[in-house]
Amino acid sequence: MFLFFAIAAVFGLSAIVMWLWNAVLPGLIPVHPIGYWQAMGLLVLCKILFGFRGSGGGRKFGGGHPIGEKYQGMNEEERQKFKEEWRQRCRIRSWKMDSKNDEKAE
């Protein structure tokens, strides 16, 4: 029974991909409309390239993100230190990116 629904879902999603592609993209960028089998191929290609994880991100059987779990176990002082460390990291990265952009502009 599951196999039937999985196959039906692939065919249904292919129709949705085809409809969305043909309704949106030709009006935005110069692409041709696609057919049903091309849409199914595109859907399969995306699954191959981007994975078969689904919406759970690979963590379907409980357990959150390791950093989130670590954060939950921290006391208030540790959380503040953690936040400040990440703010500092982001500032450094942002500053480096800004200085590189300034050099390119000159």
C-alpha positions as CSV (number, residue, x, y, z in Angstrom):
1,M,0.0,0.0,0.0
2,F,2.9,2.4,0.9
3,L,4.5,1.7,-2.5
4,F,1.3,2.7,-4.3
5,F,1.1,6.0,-2.4
6,A,4.8,6.7,-3.0
7,I,4.4,6.2,-6.8
8,A,1.2,8.3,-6.8
9,A,3.1,11.0,-5.0
10,V,5.9,11.1,-7.5
11,F,3.4,11.3,-10.4
12,G,1.4,14.0,-8.6
13,L,4.5,16.0,-7.7
14,S,5.7,15.8,-11.3
15,A,2.5,17.4,-12.4
16,I,2.9,20.2,-9.8
17,V,6.5,20.8,-10.9
18,M,5.4,21.0,-14.6
19,W,2.6,23.3,-13.8
20,L,4.7,25.7,-11.6
21,W,7.6,25.7,-14.1
22,N,5.2,26.5,-17.0
23,A,3.2,29.1,-15.0
24,V,6.1,31.0,-13.5
25,L,9.5,30.6,-15.3
26,P,8.7,31.4,-18.9
27,G,7.4,34.8,-17.8
28,L,10.4,35.6,-15.7
29,I,13.4,34.3,-17.7
30,P,13.8,33.1,-21.2
31,V,13.1,29.3,-20.8
32,H,10.8,27.0,-22.7
33,P,7.8,25.3,-21.1
34,I,8.5,21.7,-20.1
35,G,6.5,18.5,-20.5
36,Y,5.3,16.0,-17.9
37,W,8.3,13.6,-18.3
38,Q,10.8,16.5,-18.2
39,A,9.2,17.6,-15.0
40,M,9.5,14.1,-13.5
41,G,13.1,14.0,-14.6
42,L,13.7,17.4,-13.0
43,L,12.1,16.2,-9.8
44,V,14.2,13.1,-9.7
45,L,17.4,15.1,-10.5
46,C,16.6,17.5,-7.6
47,K,16.2,14.6,-5.2
48,I,19.5,13.1,-6.3
49,L,21.4,16.4,-6.0
50,F,19.8,17.7,-2.8
51,G,19.0,14.4,-1.0
52,F,16.2,12.3,0.1
53,R,16.0,13.6,3.7
54,G,12.5,15.2,3.6
55,S,11.5,18.0,5.8
56,G,13.0,16.5,9.0
57,G,16.5,17.2,7.8
58,G,17.5,13.6,8.5
59,R,16.5,13.7,12.2
60,K,13.1,12.0,12.0
61,F,13.3,9.9,15.2
62,G,13.8,12.5,17.8
63,G,16.7,14.6,18.7
64,G,17.2,18.1,17.6
65,H,20.3,19.9,16.3
66,P,23.4,19.2,18.4
67,I,24.1,22.9,19.0
68,G,20.4,23.4,20.1
69,E,20.7,20.5,22.5
70,K,24.0,21.9,23.9
71,Y,22.3,25.4,24.3
72,Q,19.4,23.9,26.2
73,G,21.8,22.4,28.7
74,M,23.6,25.6,29.4
75,N,23.0,27.9,32.4
76,E,22.3,31.6,31.8
77,E,26.0,32.6,32.2
78,E,27.1,30.0,29.7
79,R,24.4,31.1,27.2
80,Q,25.6,34.7,27.4
81,K,29.1,33.6,26.7
82,F,28.0,31.4,23.8
83,K,26.0,34.3,22.3
84,E,28.9,36.7,22.6
85,E,31.3,34.3,21.0
86,W,29.0,33.8,18.0
87,R,28.4,37.6,17.7
88,Q,32.2,38.1,17.6
89,R,32.6,35.4,15.0
90,C,29.9,37.0,12.8
91,R,31.4,40.4,13.2
92,I,34.8,39.2,12.1
93,R,33.4,37.4,9.1
94,S,31.3,40.5,8.2
95,W,34.3,42.8,8.6
96,K,36.5,40.6,6.4
97,M,33.8,40.5,3.7
98,D,33.4,44.3,3.9
99,S,37.1,44.9,3.6
100,K,37.4,42.5,0.6
101,N,34.5,44.4,-1.1
102,D,36.2,47.7,-0.4
103,E,39.5,46.5,-2.0
104,K,37.6,45.3,-5.1
105,A,35.9,48.7,-5.5
106,E,39.2,50.5,-5.5
